Amino acid sequence: MGRPCFIASLRGSSMTVSIWQADDTQPLREVDFLVVGAGLVGCAVAYFAAQAGRQVTITEMRDVALGASSRNAGFMITGLDTYYHRAIERYGHETTRELWQLSAQTHAFWRRIAAGTDVRMTQCGSLLLAESAEEARDLELAARAMQADGLEVEFHSTDPLRRGYFAAIEQPWDGAVQPYELVQQLYKASGAELVANNELYAIRQERPDVVTVYTRQYRFEARHVMLCTNAYSVHIDPYFIGRVIPTRAQCLVTAPLKDPSILNTCGYSDYGFMYYRTTFDGRLLIGGGRKQNKPLEHDTTDDRVTDPVQRVLDAYLRAKFPDVEEPVERRWAGIMGFTPDGLPLVGTLPGKPNVGFAVGFNGHGLALGAGVAERAVDMLLNRADPGVLRASRLD
Ligand SMILES: Cc1cc2nc3c(=O)[nH]c(=O)nc-3n(C[C@H](O)[C@H](O)[C@H](O)COP(=O)(O)OP(=O)(O)OC[C@H]3O[C@@H](n4cnc5c(N)ncnc54)[C@H](O)[C@@H]3O)c2cc1C
């Protein structure tokens, strides 16, 4: 019998595993629950699946958390990538409340995972800051809508940082984390087996309860598979084309500051396009710069920094933090997965009912990742409806 050999289309199939590396005769391994991707979402899925009594294996093309999950800014800001009243306009009131709740639930989960370990996490609060009078008006409307829903945010009609902002919303319960440490700890807590350096390049379901997953080292036969490949999902299945758009985000950090108390919170401004905090070793981190460079940063999985974005970050550092004299010591980029409507996607692949996915975090994996992961596991194991996260809303 001829062996199956997969014809790769330009998109929707990985082009990085050559026929020399894997010719589809790799050793067969039977597993129960296979997670693809060991980022914060994959490790959270592994955790919840193990809690549900499954034997979990994770396959990862690099190693734990080396995707966006260790390249982000580490902000634990409750909510979505849009201000609260705008979210109500876009998604409706009930949905906005539900997503907010999912975000609070996610943060509570990260705190549980970090408790009693060496994971660095702080409840430093956050400030959503206005860069213009127009954004200040929007922030005030957002604050009023949140207060009406019982969320005890404080609205500042002047700049609490005295750095030229126009207004702010303060969310005292928010925090910041060392994200690489968090995901390492989450992976440990999941108890899952990890097969690192093992890229998936094809996936098939021909029998009701068996999914065959072709990876460089093994052909897995799994009862359930969950794709937690966020931005990279378009390389795995054409279903994700137009549903998850890989989008680059970039940061810089300075050398440790002489006065790290310069910023004791997570700052987020220009409708989330700029963000800044101090790290646990006292450096100033600045991220963003994408608004001015959207075509360059859009639809790419290349996670190297680019000059135009880094110039925006440098200029922001000089304009807003002129008192910081320390040089920039590190710059990096990571790839986020954006969806057309700004909400994550949970579902199963067409024609592959045992292959679930939890992707499309719109730059907010630390805000929503655990809540979404828990619902995705419930959907795959118990056929529970993922509600507002249901991917079929985009069909
Ligand atoms: C610069 C930057 C700043 C950010 N700041 C914040 C922030 O402050 N707060 C916040 O909430 N969010 C932030 N984010 C977003 C956050 O990092 C993501 O939403 C989150 O990490 C998504 O987690 P994930 O596990 O879904 O994706 P990832 O961490 O990208 O994990 C996906 C994994 O899948 C693996 N993979 C892909 N394809 C395959 C394959 N074929 N076979 C095997 N493995 C595969 C990848 O190697 C990767 O490890 C930021 C992102 C960036 C880039």
The ligand as an SDF file (V2000), in Angstrom:
LIG
                    3D

 53 58  0  0  0  0  0  0  0  0999 V2000
    5.5320   42.1550   21.9890 C   0  0  0  0  0  0  0  0  0  0  0  0
    4.2730   41.5610   22.5440 C   0  0  0  0  0  0  0  0  0  0  0  0
    3.6840   42.1280   23.6660 C   0  0  0  0  0  0  0  0  0  0  0  0
    2.5300   41.5590   24.2090 C   0  0  0  0  0  0  0  0  0  0  0  0
    2.0780   42.0250   25.4050 N   0  0  0  0  0  0  0  0  0  0  0  0
    1.0350   41.4120   26.0120 C   0  0  0  0  0  0  0  0  0  0  0  0
    0.6380   41.7900   27.3120 C   0  0  0  0  0  0  0  0  0  0  0  0
    1.2800   42.6270   27.9500 O   0  0  0  0  0  0  0  0  0  0  0  0
   -0.4610   41.2000   27.8510 N   0  0  0  0  0  0  0  0  0  0  0  0
   -1.1700   40.2380   27.1700 C   0  0  0  0  0  0  0  0  0  0  0  0
   -2.2070   39.7880   27.6720 O   0  0  0  0  0  0  0  0  0  0  0  0
   -0.7530   39.8040   25.9670 N   0  0  0  0  0  0  0  0  0  0  0  0
    0.3320   40.3520   25.3750 C   0  0  0  0  0  0  0  0  0  0  0  0
    0.7710   39.9030   24.1650 N   0  0  0  0  0  0  0  0  0  0  0  0
    0.0580   38.7840   23.5350 C   0  0  0  0  0  0  0  0  0  0  0  0
    0.3730   37.4440   24.1960 C   0  0  0  0  0  0  0  0  0  0  0  0
    1.7590   37.2410   24.2330 O   0  0  0  0  0  0  0  0  0  0  0  0
   -0.3100   36.3400   23.3780 C   0  0  0  0  0  0  0  0  0  0  0  0
   -1.6980   36.6120   23.2930 O   0  0  0  0  0  0  0  0  0  0  0  0
   -0.1240   34.9720   24.0180 C   0  0  0  0  0  0  0  0  0  0  0  0
    1.2320   34.7040   24.2430 O   0  0  0  0  0  0  0  0  0  0  0  0
   -0.7190   33.9020   23.1230 C   0  0  0  0  0  0  0  0  0  0  0  0
   -0.3690   32.6560   23.6690 O   0  0  0  0  0  0  0  0  0  0  0  0
   -0.4440   31.3610   22.7720 P   0  0  0  0  0  0  0  0  0  0  0  0
   -0.0240   30.2370   23.6330 O   0  0  0  0  0  0  0  0  0  0  0  0
   -1.7800   31.3010   22.1170 O   0  0  0  0  0  0  0  0  0  0  0  0
    0.5920   31.6490   21.5750 O   0  0  0  0  0  0  0  0  0  0  0  0
    2.1640   31.4100   21.4930 P   0  0  0  0  0  0  0  0  0  0  0  0
    2.8530   31.7530   22.7440 O   0  0  0  0  0  0  0  0  0  0  0  0
    2.6410   32.0650   20.2510 O   0  0  0  0  0  0  0  0  0  0  0  0
    2.2610   29.8350   21.3660 O   0  0  0  0  0  0  0  0  0  0  0  0
    2.0160   29.1360   20.1680 C   0  0  0  0  0  0  0  0  0  0  0  0
    3.0160   28.0010   20.1420 C   0  0  0  0  0  0  0  0  0  0  0  0
    2.7190   27.1320   19.0520 O   0  0  0  0  0  0  0  0  0  0  0  0
    3.9460   26.6440   18.5460 C   0  0  0  0  0  0  0  0  0  0  0  0
    3.6980   26.1540   17.1920 N   0  0  0  0  0  0  0  0  0  0  0  0
    3.2670   26.8720   16.1310 C   0  0  0  0  0  0  0  0  0  0  0  0
    3.1530   26.0920   15.0410 N   0  0  0  0  0  0  0  0  0  0  0  0
    3.5010   24.8400   15.4300 C   0  0  0  0  0  0  0  0  0  0  0  0
    3.5920   23.5950   14.7430 C   0  0  0  0  0  0  0  0  0  0  0  0
    3.3060   23.4860   13.4420 N   0  0  0  0  0  0  0  0  0  0  0  0
    4.0010   22.5020   15.4340 N   0  0  0  0  0  0  0  0  0  0  0  0
    4.2990   22.6020   16.7710 C   0  0  0  0  0  0  0  0  0  0  0  0
    4.2460   23.7660   17.4550 N   0  0  0  0  0  0  0  0  0  0  0  0
    3.8440   24.8700   16.7990 C   0  0  0  0  0  0  0  0  0  0  0  0
    4.8510   27.8750   18.6000 C   0  0  0  0  0  0  0  0  0  0  0  0
    6.2220   27.5300   18.5480 O   0  0  0  0  0  0  0  0  0  0  0  0
    4.4460   28.5030   19.9210 C   0  0  0  0  0  0  0  0  0  0  0  0
    5.2580   28.0690   20.9930 O   0  0  0  0  0  0  0  0  0  0  0  0
    1.9130   40.4450   23.5760 C   0  0  0  0  0  0  0  0  0  0  0  0
    2.5020   39.8830   22.4480 C   0  0  0  0  0  0  0  0  0  0  0  0
    3.6790   40.4120   21.9400 C   0  0  0  0  0  0  0  0  0  0  0  0
    4.3010   39.7600   20.7420 C   0  0  0  0  0  0  0  0  0  0  0  0
  1  2  1  0
  2  3  1  0
  2 52  2  0
  3  4  2  0
  4  5  1  0
  4 50  1  0
  5  6  2  0
  6  7  1  0
  6 13  1  0
  7  8  2  0
  7  9  1  0
  9 10  1  0
 10 11  2  0
 10 12  1  0
 12 13  2  0
 13 14  1  0
 14 15  1  0
 14 50  1  0
 15 16  1  0
 16 17  1  0
 16 18  1  0
 18 19  1  0
 18 20  1  0
 20 21  1  0
 20 22  1  0
 22 23  1  0
 23 24  1  0
 24 25  2  0
 24 26  1  0
 24 27  1  0
 27 28  1  0
 28 29  2  0
 28 30  1  0
 28 31  1  0
 31 32  1  0
 32 33  1  0
 33 34  1  0
 33 48  1  0
 34 35  1  0
 35 36  1  0
 35 46  1  0
 36 37  1  0
 36 45  1  0
 37 38  2  0
 38 39  1  0
 39 40  1  0
 39 45  2  0
 40 41  1  0
 40 42  2  0
 42 43  1  0
 43 44  2  0
 44 45  1  0
 46 47  1  0
 46 48  1  0
 48 49  1  0
 50 51  2  0
 51 52  1  0
 52 53  1  0
M  END
$$$$
